[in-house]
Amino acid sequence: MDPAMANNVAISVNGDAMSVPSGTTVATLLQLLDVETAQIAVELAGSIVGHERWREISITPGATLEIVRFVGGG
């Protein structure tokens, strides 16, 4: 095993498998993915996570996240 990967956890984001450092929060994940955080929603394990909690919630091994962007239209 690559030593750099030893402290990583496997997760799923929008159906894609990825690995992030252990202890990564939702806020940090969004930064790692270079996601513009205006007008998005994050679902973790089937529940919406309010943006005020993104810095508090650590992503655990096997977590499933969905990141969606709100779009306007008529």
Secondary structure as UniProt FT lines:
FT   HELIX           3..5
FT   TURN            6..7
FT   STRAND          8..13
FT   TURN            14..15
FT   STRAND          16..21
FT   TURN            22..23
FT   HELIX           26..32
FT   TURN            33..34
FT   TURN            38..39
FT   STRAND          40..44
FT   TURN            45..46
FT   STRAND          47..49
FT   HELIX           51..53
FT   TURN            54..56
FT   TURN            61..62
FT   STRAND          64..69
//
